Amino acid sequence: MKPRHLPLIGREIRILSRKLIELERGLRRLAPMLSSTVSTNGARKDNRHSRRLSAKARASMVLQGRYMGYMRQLKPRQQAQVRKVREATGVRSAISTARQMTLCLR
């Protein structure tokens, strides 16, 4: 003797599998459109090439990155001290000051 709900379950499974197939087809059509306009981190991707950086600009960005990397490790009072050093004597000396402060933290 068969329970009455078995044919209903089979029917529901067939309906769900058809819906999943439709969803997959829709996503396959949508994927190329999305991948061409949005990068993985959510930022909009342009099709133009980025500008080439001069050696001076690249060096400036490297220094800025080092400065920020050290500043993130410091406490607010130490950050203020490093900012004063940067205003007075420049980025390179501020980086060395911040580096020494972070070495003292370890």
C-alpha positions as CSV (number, residue, x, y, z in Angstrom):
1,M,0.0,0.0,0.0
2,K,1.4,3.4,-1.1
3,P,1.0,6.5,1.0
4,R,-1.0,9.2,-0.8
5,H,1.6,12.0,-0.5
6,L,4.4,10.2,-2.5
7,P,3.1,11.3,-6.0
8,L,2.8,14.9,-4.7
9,I,6.4,14.9,-3.5
10,G,7.6,13.6,-6.9
11,R,5.6,16.3,-8.6
12,E,7.0,19.0,-6.4
13,I,10.6,17.8,-7.0
14,R,10.0,17.9,-10.8
15,I,8.6,21.5,-10.5
16,L,11.6,22.6,-8.4
17,S,14.1,21.0,-10.7
18,R,12.5,22.9,-13.7
19,K,12.6,26.1,-11.8
20,L,16.3,25.6,-10.9
21,I,17.1,24.9,-14.6
22,E,15.3,28.2,-15.5
23,L,17.2,30.1,-12.9
24,E,20.5,28.7,-14.1
25,R,19.8,29.7,-17.6
26,G,18.9,33.2,-16.5
27,L,22.1,33.5,-14.5
28,R,24.2,32.3,-17.4
29,R,22.7,35.1,-19.6
30,L,23.2,37.7,-16.9
31,A,26.8,36.8,-15.9
32,P,28.6,38.2,-18.9
33,M,26.8,41.5,-18.5
34,L,27.7,41.8,-14.9
35,S,31.3,40.7,-15.2
36,S,32.0,43.2,-17.9
37,T,30.9,46.2,-15.8
38,V,31.7,45.4,-12.2
39,S,34.9,44.0,-10.7
40,T,35.0,41.6,-7.8
41,N,35.2,44.2,-5.1
42,G,32.2,46.2,-6.2
43,A,34.1,49.0,-7.8
44,R,33.0,50.0,-11.3
45,K,35.5,48.8,-13.9
46,D,36.3,51.1,-16.8
47,N,37.6,49.9,-20.1
48,R,40.2,52.6,-20.4
49,H,43.8,51.9,-19.4
50,S,45.2,53.5,-16.3
51,R,47.7,56.2,-16.7
52,R,51.4,55.4,-16.5
53,L,52.9,56.8,-13.3
54,S,56.2,58.6,-13.5
55,A,59.0,57.4,-11.3
56,K,58.5,60.4,-9.1
57,A,54.8,59.8,-8.6
58,R,55.4,56.1,-8.0
59,A,58.0,56.9,-5.4
60,S,55.7,59.3,-3.7
61,M,53.0,56.7,-3.5
62,V,55.4,54.1,-2.0
63,L,56.4,56.6,0.7
64,Q,52.7,57.5,1.3
65,G,52.0,53.8,1.8
66,R,54.8,53.2,4.2
67,Y,53.8,56.3,6.2
68,M,50.2,55.1,6.4
69,G,51.2,51.6,7.3
70,Y,53.3,52.8,10.3
71,M,50.7,55.4,11.3
72,R,48.0,52.8,11.6
73,Q,50.0,50.9,14.2
74,L,50.5,54.0,16.4
75,K,48.3,55.4,19.2
76,P,46.7,58.8,18.6
77,R,49.3,60.7,20.7
78,Q,52.1,59.1,18.8
79,Q,50.4,59.8,15.5
80,A,50.2,63.5,16.4
81,Q,54.0,63.5,17.2
82,V,54.7,61.9,13.8
83,R,52.5,64.4,12.0
84,K,54.5,67.3,13.6
85,V,57.7,65.6,12.4
86,R,56.3,65.3,9.0
87,E,55.3,69.0,8.8
88,A,58.7,70.1,10.1
89,T,61.1,67.9,8.3
90,G,59.3,65.8,5.7
91,V,57.9,62.4,5.0
92,R,61.1,60.4,5.1
93,S,62.0,61.5,8.6
94,A,58.4,61.0,9.7
95,I,58.6,57.4,8.5
96,S,61.8,56.7,10.4
97,T,60.3,58.2,13.5
98,A,57.1,56.2,13.2
99,R,59.2,53.0,12.5
100,Q,61.1,53.5,15.7
101,M,57.9,54.1,17.7
102,T,56.4,50.9,16.3
103,L,59.6,48.9,17.1
104,C,59.3,50.2,20.7
105,L,55.8,48.7,20.9
106,R,57.0,45.2,20.2
